[in-house]
Amino acid sequence: TPHQACGENDCYQQKDTVRSQCMNTIKIIGAYETPSKKCCKTVRASDMDCVCHVLTPKEALKEISAVKLVQLSRECRNPVTVGHKCGCKYYQILLFV
């Protein structure tokens, strides 16, 4: 687990759980798939704002679609807060490098 900055929520375990239960829905390749009941239960039990915040550049570029993650959170009735950024703050910079 990466070092935690002061005051940062520790939701890396939640992110890993969402990833393992919902990978078919949030994988970067392929179309969005309807989430399973188990996936939605995991999403509802997670702090999705925090899960989005701790999405790493590697995950956002190669494994997990931030767009699908936000869509998943909405579909499972635990939406990411409006205006909250999903993914690493360096994600857009890395897209152009």
PDB file as gemmi writes it, atoms N, CA and C in Angstrom:
CRYST1    1.000    1.000    1.000  90.00  90.00  90.00 P 1                      
ATOM      1  N   THR A   1       0.841  -1.185   0.000  1.00  0.00           N  
ATOM      2  CA  THR A   1       0.000   0.000   0.000  1.00  0.00           C  
ATOM      3  C   THR A   1       0.877   1.235   0.000  1.00  0.00           C  
ATOM      4  N   PRO A   2       0.596   2.211  -0.863  1.00  0.00           N  
ATOM      5  CA  PRO A   2       1.372   3.442  -0.883  1.00  0.00           C  
ATOM      6  C   PRO A   2       1.270   4.191   0.435  1.00  0.00           C  
ATOM      7  N   HIS A   3       2.269   5.022   0.704  1.00  0.00           N  
ATOM      8  CA  HIS A   3       2.286   5.818   1.917  1.00  0.00           C  
ATOM      9  C   HIS A   3       1.096   6.764   1.928  1.00  0.00           C  
ATOM     10  N   GLN A   4       0.457   6.855   3.084  1.00  0.00           N  
ATOM     11  CA  GLN A   4      -0.696   7.716   3.237  1.00  0.00           C  
ATOM     12  C   GLN A   4      -0.284   9.130   3.617  1.00  0.00           C  
ATOM     13  N   ALA A   5      -0.798  10.112   2.936  1.00  0.00           N  
ATOM     14  CA  ALA A   5      -0.577  11.502   3.320  1.00  0.00           C  
ATOM     15  C   ALA A   5      -1.447  11.805   4.529  1.00  0.00           C  
ATOM     16  N   CYS A   6      -1.055  12.797   5.299  1.00  0.00           N  
ATOM     17  CA  CYS A   6      -1.834  13.177   6.481  1.00  0.00           C  
ATOM     18  C   CYS A   6      -3.270  13.496   6.084  1.00  0.00           C  
ATOM     19  N   GLY A   7      -4.206  12.889   6.774  1.00  0.00           N  
ATOM     20  CA  GLY A   7      -5.608  13.167   6.546  1.00  0.00           C  
ATOM     21  C   GLY A   7      -6.230  12.417   5.379  1.00  0.00           C  
ATOM     22  N   GLU A   8      -5.457  11.667   4.619  1.00  0.00           N  
ATOM     23  CA  GLU A   8      -6.006  10.924   3.491  1.00  0.00           C  
ATOM     24  C   GLU A   8      -6.713   9.673   4.005  1.00  0.00           C  
ATOM     25  N   ASN A   9      -7.900   9.429   3.498  1.00  0.00           N  
ATOM     26  CA  ASN A   9      -8.626   8.218   3.882  1.00  0.00           C  
ATOM     27  C   ASN A   9      -7.907   6.994   3.353  1.00  0.00           C  
ATOM     28  N   ASP A  10      -7.968   5.917   4.111  1.00  0.00           N  
ATOM     29  CA  ASP A  10      -7.348   4.666   3.686  1.00  0.00           C  
ATOM     30  C   ASP A  10      -8.428   3.773   3.078  1.00  0.00           C  
ATOM     31  N   CYS A  11      -8.563   3.832   1.768  1.00  0.00           N  
ATOM     32  CA  CYS A  11      -9.589   3.025   1.109  1.00  0.00           C  
ATOM     33  C   CYS A  11      -8.975   2.141   0.025  1.00  0.00           C  
ATOM     34  N   TYR A  12      -7.689   1.861   0.145  1.00  0.00           N  
ATOM     35  CA  TYR A  12      -7.017   1.015  -0.842  1.00  0.00           C  
ATOM     36  C   TYR A  12      -7.607  -0.394  -0.839  1.00  0.00           C  
ATOM     37  N   GLN A  13      -7.967  -0.893   0.348  1.00  0.00           N  
ATOM     38  CA  GLN A  13      -8.584  -2.221   0.432  1.00  0.00           C  
ATOM     39  C   GLN A  13      -9.949  -2.221  -0.253  1.00  0.00           C  
ATOM     40  N   GLN A  14     -10.712  -1.144  -0.057  1.00  0.00           N  
ATOM     41  CA  GLN A  14     -12.014  -1.030  -0.725  1.00  0.00           C  
ATOM     42  C   GLN A  14     -11.837  -1.014  -2.243  1.00  0.00           C  
ATOM     43  N   LYS A  15     -10.837  -0.268  -2.710  1.00  0.00           N  
ATOM     44  CA  LYS A  15     -10.574  -0.216  -4.152  1.00  0.00           C  
ATOM     45  C   LYS A  15     -10.242  -1.608  -4.680  1.00  0.00           C  
ATOM     46  N   ASP A  16      -9.400  -2.346  -3.956  1.00  0.00           N  
ATOM     47  CA  ASP A  16      -9.035  -3.695  -4.384  1.00  0.00           C  
ATOM     48  C   ASP A  16     -10.246  -4.622  -4.405  1.00  0.00           C  
ATOM     49  N   THR A  17     -11.135  -4.457  -3.431  1.00  0.00           N  
ATOM     50  CA  THR A  17     -12.339  -5.294  -3.369  1.00  0.00           C  
ATOM     51  C   THR A  17     -13.287  -4.958  -4.523  1.00  0.00           C  
ATOM     52  N   VAL A  18     -13.493  -3.672  -4.781  1.00  0.00           N  
ATOM     53  CA  VAL A  18     -14.337  -3.259  -5.911  1.00  0.00           C  
ATOM     54  C   VAL A  18     -13.735  -3.790  -7.206  1.00  0.00           C  
ATOM     55  N   ARG A  19     -12.437  -3.664  -7.324  1.00  0.00           N  
ATOM     56  CA  ARG A  19     -11.754  -4.150  -8.531  1.00  0.00           C  
ATOM     57  C   ARG A  19     -11.956  -5.649  -8.726  1.00  0.00           C  
ATOM     58  N   SER A  20     -11.778  -6.414  -7.665  1.00  0.00           N  
ATOM     59  CA  SER A  20     -11.906  -7.872  -7.807  1.00  0.00           C  
ATOM     60  C   SER A  20     -13.352  -8.311  -8.055  1.00  0.00           C  
ATOM     61  N   GLN A  21     -14.320  -7.628  -7.445  1.00  0.00           N  
ATOM     62  CA  GLN A  21     -15.724  -8.022  -7.599  1.00  0.00           C  
ATOM     63  C   GLN A  21     -16.373  -7.467  -8.875  1.00  0.00           C  
ATOM     64  N   CYS A  22     -15.788  -6.408  -9.428  1.00  0.00           N  
ATOM     65  CA  CYS A  22     -16.447  -5.693 -10.533  1.00  0.00           C  
ATOM     66  C   CYS A  22     -15.586  -5.560 -11.784  1.00  0.00           C  
ATOM     67  N   MET A  23     -14.517  -6.301 -11.892  1.00  0.00           N  
ATOM     68  CA  MET A  23     -13.582  -6.110 -12.999  1.00  0.00           C  
ATOM     69  C   MET A  23     -14.244  -6.276 -14.362  1.00  0.00           C  
ATOM     70  N   ASN A  24     -15.195  -7.186 -14.503  1.00  0.00           N  
ATOM     71  CA  ASN A  24     -15.866  -7.359 -15.796  1.00  0.00           C  
ATOM     72  C   ASN A  24     -16.602  -6.094 -16.223  1.00  0.00           C  
ATOM     73  N   THR A  25     -17.039  -5.307 -15.262  1.00  0.00           N  
ATOM     74  CA  THR A  25     -17.777  -4.083 -15.543  1.00  0.00           C  
ATOM     75  C   THR A  25     -16.853  -2.906 -15.801  1.00  0.00           C  
ATOM     76  N   ILE A  26     -15.736  -2.800 -15.072  1.00  0.00           N  
ATOM     77  CA  ILE A  26     -14.900  -1.600 -15.127  1.00  0.00           C  
ATOM     78  C   ILE A  26     -13.613  -1.752 -15.935  1.00  0.00           C  
ATOM     79  N   LYS A  27     -13.396  -2.938 -16.507  1.00  0.00           N  
ATOM     80  CA  LYS A  27     -12.163  -3.114 -17.285  1.00  0.00           C  
ATOM     81  C   LYS A  27     -12.141  -2.144 -18.454  1.00  0.00           C  
ATOM     82  N   ILE A  28     -10.952  -1.699 -18.779  1.00  0.00           N  
ATOM     83  CA  ILE A  28     -10.782  -0.646 -19.784  1.00  0.00           C  
ATOM     84  C   ILE A  28     -11.133  -1.140 -21.192  1.00  0.00           C  
ATOM     85  N   ILE A  29     -10.908  -2.415 -21.450  1.00  0.00           N  
ATOM     86  CA  ILE A  29     -11.175  -2.971 -22.777  1.00  0.00           C  
ATOM     87  C   ILE A  29     -12.568  -3.589 -22.808  1.00  0.00           C  
ATOM     88  N   GLY A  30     -13.293  -3.302 -23.864  1.00  0.00           N  
ATOM     89  CA  GLY A  30     -14.621  -3.880 -24.032  1.00  0.00           C  
ATOM     90  C   GLY A  30     -15.714  -2.937 -23.579  1.00  0.00           C  
ATOM     91  N   ALA A  31     -16.920  -3.366 -23.827  1.00  0.00           N  
ATOM     92  CA  ALA A  31     -18.090  -2.561 -23.481  1.00  0.00           C  
ATOM     93  C   ALA A  31     -18.410  -2.683 -21.992  1.00  0.00           C  
ATOM     94  N   TYR A  32     -19.132  -1.710 -21.493  1.00  0.00           N  
ATOM     95  CA  TYR A  32     -19.602  -1.730 -20.107  1.00  0.00           C  
ATOM     96  C   TYR A  32     -20.569  -2.888 -19.939  1.00  0.00           C  
ATOM     97  N   GLU A  33     -20.367  -3.696 -18.910  1.00  0.00           N  
ATOM     98  CA  GLU A  33     -21.260  -4.817 -18.611  1.00  0.00           C  
ATOM     99  C   GLU A  33     -22.079  -4.499 -17.372  1.00  0.00           C  
ATOM    100  N   THR A  34     -23.314  -4.923 -17.365  1.00  0.00           N  
ATOM    101  CA  THR A  34     -24.161  -4.729 -16.197  1.00  0.00           C  
ATOM    102  C   THR A  34     -23.512  -5.414 -14.999  1.00  0.00           C  
ATOM    103  N   PRO A  35     -23.393  -4.714 -13.866  1.00  0.00           N  
ATOM    104  CA  PRO A  35     -22.738  -5.302 -12.702  1.00  0.00           C  
ATOM    105  C   PRO A  35     -23.575  -6.406 -12.057  1.00  0.00           C  
ATOM    106  N   SER A  36     -22.873  -7.346 -11.446  1.00  0.00           N  
ATOM    107  CA  SER A  36     -23.551  -8.414 -10.711  1.00  0.00           C  
ATOM    108  C   SER A  36     -24.091  -7.868  -9.390  1.00  0.00           C  
ATOM    109  N   LYS A  37     -24.960  -8.620  -8.754  1.00  0.00           N  
ATOM    110  CA  LYS A  37     -25.496  -8.219  -7.449  1.00  0.00           C  
ATOM    111  C   LYS A  37     -24.376  -8.125  -6.421  1.00  0.00           C  
ATOM    112  N   LYS A  38     -23.430  -9.064  -6.489  1.00  0.00           N  
ATOM    113  CA  LYS A  38     -22.302  -9.065  -5.563  1.00  0.00           C  
ATOM    114  C   LYS A  38     -21.435  -7.823  -5.770  1.00  0.00           C  
ATOM    115  N   CYS A  39     -21.239  -7.441  -7.023  1.00  0.00           N  
ATOM    116  CA  CYS A  39     -20.479  -6.241  -7.348  1.00  0.00           C  
ATOM    117  C   CYS A  39     -21.169  -5.010  -6.762  1.00  0.00           C  
ATOM    118  N   CYS A  40     -22.462  -4.860  -6.999  1.00  0.00           N  
ATOM    119  CA  CYS A  40     -23.199  -3.698  -6.488  1.00  0.00           C  
ATOM    120  C   CYS A  40     -23.201  -3.658  -4.960  1.00  0.00           C  
ATOM    121  N   LYS A  41     -23.293  -4.808  -4.344  1.00  0.00           N  
ATOM    122  CA  LYS A  41     -23.247  -4.848  -2.874  1.00  0.00           C  
ATOM    123  C   LYS A  41     -21.897  -4.317  -2.386  1.00  0.00           C  
ATOM    124  N   THR A  42     -20.828  -4.689  -3.068  1.00  0.00           N  
ATOM    125  CA  THR A  42     -19.487  -4.211  -2.722  1.00  0.00           C  
ATOM    126  C   THR A  42     -19.386  -2.706  -2.928  1.00  0.00           C  
ATOM    127  N   VAL A  43     -19.927  -2.205  -4.038  1.00  0.00           N  
ATOM    128  CA  VAL A  43     -19.894  -0.774  -4.338  1.00  0.00           C  
ATOM    129  C   VAL A  43     -20.657   0.015  -3.280  1.00  0.00           C  
ATOM    130  N   ARG A  44     -21.829  -0.463  -2.897  1.00  0.00           N  
ATOM    131  CA  ARG A  44     -22.633   0.242  -1.895  1.00  0.00           C  
ATOM    132  C   ARG A  44     -21.943   0.283  -0.535  1.00  0.00           C  
ATOM    133  N   ALA A  45     -21.092  -0.693  -0.255  1.00  0.00           N  
ATOM    134  CA  ALA A  45     -20.377  -0.745   1.026  1.00  0.00           C  
ATOM    135  C   ALA A  45     -19.067   0.046   0.990  1.00  0.00           C  
ATOM    136  N   SER A  46     -18.742   0.646  -0.157  1.00  0.00           N  
ATOM    137  CA  SER A  46     -17.462   1.332  -0.333  1.00  0.00           C  
ATOM    138  C   SER A  46     -17.637   2.844  -0.415  1.00  0.00           C  
ATOM    139  N   ASP A  47     -16.580   3.562  -0.067  1.00  0.00           N  
ATOM    140  CA  ASP A  47     -16.529   5.015  -0.226  1.00  0.00           C  
ATOM    141  C   ASP A  47     -16.040   5.272  -1.648  1.00  0.00           C  
ATOM    142  N   MET A  48     -16.963   5.435  -2.574  1.00  0.00           N  
ATOM    143  CA  MET A  48     -16.600   5.527  -3.986  1.00  0.00           C  
ATOM    144  C   MET A  48     -15.841   6.808  -4.323  1.00  0.00           C  
ATOM    145  N   ASP A  49     -16.071   7.887  -3.589  1.00  0.00           N  
ATOM    146  CA  ASP A  49     -15.257   9.091  -3.794  1.00  0.00           C  
ATOM    147  C   ASP A  49     -13.793   8.769  -3.517  1.00  0.00           C  
ATOM    148  N   CYS A  50     -13.548   8.066  -2.434  1.00  0.00           N  
ATOM    149  CA  CYS A  50     -12.184   7.703  -2.049  1.00  0.00           C  
ATOM    150  C   CYS A  50     -11.600   6.683  -3.021  1.00  0.00           C  
ATOM    151  N   VAL A  51     -12.392   5.702  -3.417  1.00  0.00           N  
ATOM    152  CA  VAL A  51     -11.924   4.693  -4.366  1.00  0.00           C  
ATOM    153  C   VAL A  51     -11.484   5.374  -5.660  1.00  0.00           C  
ATOM    154  N   CYS A  52     -12.269   6.324  -6.136  1.00  0.00           N  
ATOM    155  CA  CYS A  52     -11.890   7.068  -7.345  1.00  0.00           C  
ATOM    156  C   CYS A  52     -10.600   7.847  -7.125  1.00  0.00           C  
ATOM    157  N   HIS A  53     -10.473   8.441  -5.964  1.00  0.00           N  
ATOM    158  CA  HIS A  53      -9.306   9.273  -5.659  1.00  0.00           C  
ATOM    159  C   HIS A  53      -8.004   8.474  -5.660  1.00  0.00           C  
ATOM    160  N   VAL A  54      -8.047   7.221  -5.222  1.00  0.00           N  
ATOM    161  CA  VAL A  54      -6.815   6.425  -5.102  1.00  0.00           C  
ATOM    162  C   VAL A  54      -6.543   5.566  -6.337  1.00  0.00           C  
ATOM    163  N   LEU A  55      -7.294   5.777  -7.401  1.00  0.00           N  
ATOM    164  CA  LEU A  55      -7.034   5.083  -8.665  1.00  0.00           C  
ATOM    165  C   LEU A  55      -5.683   5.558  -9.194  1.00  0.00           C  
ATOM    166  N   THR A  56      -4.747   4.649  -9.396  1.00  0.00           N  
ATOM    167  CA  THR A  56      -3.390   5.020  -9.808  1.00  0.00           C  
ATOM    168  C   THR A  56      -3.318   5.261 -11.310  1.00  0.00           C  
ATOM    169  N   PRO A  57      -2.285   5.977 -11.760  1.00  0.00           N  
ATOM    170  CA  PRO A  57      -2.134   6.193 -13.205  1.00  0.00           C  
ATOM    171  C   PRO A  57      -2.027   4.880 -13.973  1.00  0.00           C  
ATOM    172  N   LYS A  58      -1.306   3.900 -13.432  1.00  0.00           N  
ATOM    173  CA  LYS A  58      -1.174   2.603 -14.110  1.00  0.00           C  
ATOM    174  C   LYS A  58      -2.536   1.947 -14.282  1.00  0.00           C  
ATOM    175  N   GLU A  59      -3.334   1.952 -13.206  1.00  0.00           N  
ATOM    176  CA  GLU A  59      -4.665   1.353 -13.284  1.00  0.00           C  
ATOM    177  C   GLU A  59      -5.536   2.102 -14.291  1.00  0.00           C  
ATOM    178  N   ALA A  60      -5.476   3.432 -14.258  1.00  0.00           N  
ATOM    179  CA  ALA A  60      -6.323   4.245 -15.134  1.00  0.00           C  
ATOM    180  C   ALA A  60      -5.926   4.131 -16.599  1.00  0.00           C  
ATOM    181  N   LEU A  61      -4.676   3.822 -16.861  1.00  0.00           N  
ATOM    182  CA  LEU A  61      -4.217   3.723 -18.247  1.00  0.00           C  
ATOM    183  C   LEU A  61      -4.289   2.315 -18.819  1.00  0.00           C  
ATOM    184  N   LYS A  62      -4.205   1.293 -17.958  1.00  0.00           N  
ATOM    185  CA  LYS A  62      -4.092  -0.068 -18.462  1.00  0.00           C  
ATOM    186  C   LYS A  62      -5.168  -1.038 -18.003  1.00  0.00           C  
ATOM    187  N   GLU A  63      -5.857  -0.746 -16.891  1.00  0.00           N  
ATOM    188  CA  GLU A  63      -6.737  -1.756 -16.316  1.00  0.00           C  
ATOM    189  C   GLU A  63      -8.178  -1.296 -16.110  1.00  0.00           C  
ATOM    190  N   ILE A  64      -8.352  -0.149 -15.464  1.00  0.00           N  
ATOM    191  CA  ILE A  64      -9.672   0.286 -14.998  1.00  0.00           C  
ATOM    192  C   ILE A  64     -10.092   1.560 -15.714  1.00  0.00           C  
ATOM    193  N   SER A  65     -11.296   1.564 -16.229  1.00  0.00           N  
ATOM    194  CA  SER A  65     -11.854   2.759 -16.860  1.00  0.00           C  
ATOM    195  C   SER A  65     -12.503   3.622 -15.779  1.00  0.00           C  
ATOM    196  N   ALA A  66     -11.978   4.842 -15.603  1.00  0.00           N  
ATOM    197  CA  ALA A  66     -12.561   5.768 -14.624  1.00  0.00           C  
ATOM    198  C   ALA A  66     -14.003   6.101 -15.003  1.00  0.00           C  
ATOM    199  N   VAL A  67     -14.279   6.214 -16.283  1.00  0.00           N  
ATOM    200  CA  VAL A  67     -15.635   6.510 -16.758  1.00  0.00           C  
ATOM    201  C   VAL A  67     -16.584   5.374 -16.359  1.00  0.00           C  
ATOM    202  N   LYS A  68     -16.151   4.137 -16.576  1.00  0.00           N  
ATOM    203  CA  LYS A  68     -16.990   2.987 -16.206  1.00  0.00           C  
ATOM    204  C   LYS A  68     -17.134   2.865 -14.694  1.00  0.00           C  
ATOM    205  N   LEU A  69     -16.103   3.252 -13.948  1.00  0.00           N  
ATOM    206  CA  LEU A  69     -16.166   3.218 -12.485  1.00  0.00           C  
ATOM    207  C   LEU A  69     -17.221   4.200 -11.977  1.00  0.00           C  
ATOM    208  N   VAL A  70     -17.267   5.385 -12.565  1.00  0.00           N  
ATOM    209  CA  VAL A  70     -18.283   6.373 -12.187  1.00  0.00           C  
ATOM    210  C   VAL A  70     -19.672   5.863 -12.574  1.00  0.00           C  
ATOM    211  N   GLN A  71     -19.804   5.289 -13.767  1.00  0.00           N  
ATOM    212  CA  GLN A  71     -21.092   4.738 -14.212  1.00  0.00           C  
ATOM    213  C   GLN A  71     -21.528   3.608 -13.275  1.00  0.00           C  
ATOM    214  N   LEU A  72     -20.593   2.756 -12.888  1.00  0.00           N  
ATOM    215  CA  LEU A  72     -20.889   1.669 -11.954  1.00  0.00           C  
ATOM    216  C   LEU A  72     -21.410   2.217 -10.632  1.00  0.00           C  
ATOM    217  N   SER A  73     -20.746   3.244 -10.116  1.00  0.00           N  
ATOM    218  CA  SER A  73     -21.164   3.814  -8.831  1.00  0.00           C  
ATOM    219  C   SER A  73     -22.591   4.357  -8.911  1.00  0.00           C  
ATOM    220  N   ARG A  74     -22.940   4.953 -10.044  1.00  0.00           N  
ATOM    221  CA  ARG A  74     -24.308   5.457 -10.217  1.00  0.00           C  
ATOM    222  C   ARG A  74     -25.318   4.316 -10.302  1.00  0.00           C  
ATOM    223  N   GLU A  75     -24.979   3.315 -11.112  1.00  0.00           N  
ATOM    224  CA  GLU A  75     -25.904   2.197 -11.312  1.00  0.00           C  
ATOM    225  C   GLU A  75     -26.154   1.426 -10.016  1.00  0.00           C  
ATOM    226  N   CYS A  76     -25.164   1.382  -9.155  1.00  0.00           N  
ATOM    227  CA  CYS A  76     -25.286   0.645  -7.883  1.00  0.00           C  
ATOM    228  C   CYS A  76     -25.756   1.542  -6.736  1.00  0.00           C  
ATOM    229  N   ARG A  77     -26.237   2.729  -7.068  1.00  0.00           N  
ATOM    230  CA  ARG A  77     -26.819   3.661  -6.109  1.00  0.00           C  
ATOM    231  C   ARG A  77     -25.851   4.110  -5.009  1.00  0.00           C  
ATOM    232  N   ASN A  78     -24.596   4.330  -5.380  1.00  0.00           N  
ATOM    233  CA  ASN A  78     -23.607   4.928  -4.489  1.00  0.00           C  
ATOM    234  C   ASN A  78     -22.723   5.833  -5.343  1.00  0.00           C  
ATOM    235  N   PRO A  79     -23.341   6.880  -5.940  1.00  0.00           N  
ATOM    236  CA  PRO A  79     -22.619   7.669  -6.937  1.00  0.00           C  
ATOM    237  C   PRO A  79     -21.454   8.473  -6.370  1.00  0.00           C  
ATOM    238  N   VAL A  80     -20.459   8.645  -7.216  1.00  0.00           N  
ATOM    239  CA  VAL A  80     -19.354   9.541  -6.907  1.00  0.00           C  
ATOM    240  C   VAL A  80     -19.947  10.943  -6.851  1.00  0.00           C  
ATOM    241  N   THR A  81     -19.529  11.734  -5.877  1.00  0.00           N  
ATOM    242  CA  THR A  81     -20.042  13.089  -5.695  1.00  0.00           C  
ATOM    243  C   THR A  81     -19.811  13.928  -6.949  1.00  0.00           C  
ATOM    244  N   VAL A  82     -20.817  14.684  -7.338  1.00  0.00           N  
ATOM    245  CA  VAL A  82     -20.717  15.560  -8.503  1.00  0.00           C  
ATOM    246  C   VAL A  82     -19.547  16.520  -8.307  1.00  0.00           C  
ATOM    247  N   GLY A  83     -18.714  16.637  -9.329  1.00  0.00           N  
ATOM    248  CA  GLY A  83     -17.551  17.511  -9.274  1.00  0.00           C  
ATOM    249  C   GLY A  83     -16.300  16.832  -8.740  1.00  0.00           C  
ATOM    250  N   HIS A  84     -16.438  15.621  -8.225  1.00  0.00           N  
ATOM    251  CA  HIS A  84     -15.295  14.878  -7.698  1.00  0.00           C  
ATOM    252  C   HIS A  84     -14.529  14.264  -8.867  1.00  0.00           C  
ATOM    253  N   LYS A  85     -13.237  14.404  -8.881  1.00  0.00           N  
ATOM    254  CA  LYS A  85     -12.421  13.845  -9.958  1.00  0.00           C  
ATOM    255  C   LYS A  85     -12.148  12.371  -9.683  1.00  0.00           C  
ATOM    256  N   CYS A  86     -12.274  11.568 -10.705  1.00  0.00           N  
ATOM    257  CA  CYS A  86     -12.026  10.136 -10.567  1.00  0.00           C  
ATOM    258  C   CYS A  86     -10.716   9.802 -11.256  1.00  0.00           C  
ATOM    259  N   GLY A  87      -9.762   9.315 -10.507  1.00  0.00           N  
ATOM    260  CA  GLY A  87      -8.456   8.969 -11.049  1.00  0.00           C  
ATOM    261  C   GLY A  87      -7.386   9.893 -10.519  1.00  0.00           C  
ATOM    262  N   CYS A  88      -6.182   9.544 -10.814  1.00  0.00           N  
ATOM    263  CA  CYS A  88      -5.015  10.289 -10.359  1.00  0.00           C  
ATOM    264  C   CYS A  88      -4.976  11.666 -10.995  1.00  0.00           C  
ATOM    265  N   LYS A  89      -4.480  12.657 -10.242  1.00  0.00           N  
ATOM    266  CA  LYS A  89      -4.405  14.017 -10.788  1.00  0.00           C  
ATOM    267  C   LYS A  89      -3.437  14.111 -11.957  1.00  0.00           C  
ATOM    268  N   TYR A  90      -2.540  13.123 -12.110  1.00  0.00           N  
ATOM    269  CA  TYR A  90      -1.583  13.131 -13.200  1.00  0.00           C  
ATOM    270  C   TYR A  90      -2.065  12.336 -14.405  1.00  0.00           C  
ATOM    271  N   TYR A  91      -3.263  11.769 -14.324  1.00  0.00           N  
ATOM    272  CA  TYR A  91      -3.801  10.911 -15.375  1.00  0.00           C  
ATOM    273  C   TYR A  91      -3.809  11.602 -16.744  1.00  0.00           C  
ATOM    274  N   GLN A  92      -4.336  12.828 -16.802  1.00  0.00           N  
ATOM    275  CA  GLN A  92      -4.434  13.510 -18.095  1.00  0.00           C  
ATOM    276  C   GLN A  92      -3.057  13.880 -18.637  1.00  0.00           C  
ATOM    277  N   ILE A  93      -2.115  14.202 -17.759  1.00  0.00           N  
ATOM    278  CA  ILE A  93      -0.754  14.498 -18.208  1.00  0.00           C  
ATOM    279  C   ILE A  93      -0.149  13.258 -18.841  1.00  0.00           C  
ATOM    280  N   LEU A  94      -0.348  12.108 -18.223  1.00  0.00           N  
ATOM    281  CA  LEU A  94       0.233  10.871 -18.728  1.00  0.00           C  
ATOM    282  C   LEU A  94      -0.366  10.459 -20.071  1.00  0.00           C  
ATOM    283  N   LEU A  95      -1.582  10.867 -20.338  1.00  0.00           N  
ATOM    284  CA  LEU A  95      -2.197  10.522 -21.617  1.00  0.00           C  
ATOM    285  C   LEU A  95      -1.462  11.139 -22.789  1.00  0.00           C  
ATOM    286  N   PHE A  96      -0.791  12.259 -22.547  1.00  0.00           N  
ATOM    287  CA  PHE A  96      -0.115  12.966 -23.625  1.00  0.00           C  
ATOM    288  C   PHE A  96       1.376  12.722 -23.668  1.00  0.00           C  
ATOM    289  N   VAL A  97       1.906  11.918 -22.734  1.00  0.00           N  
ATOM    290  CA  VAL A  97       3.344  11.646 -22.687  1.00  0.00           C  
ATOM    291  C   VAL A  97       3.663  10.403 -23.494  1.00  0.00           C  
TER     292      VAL A  97                                                      
END                                                                             
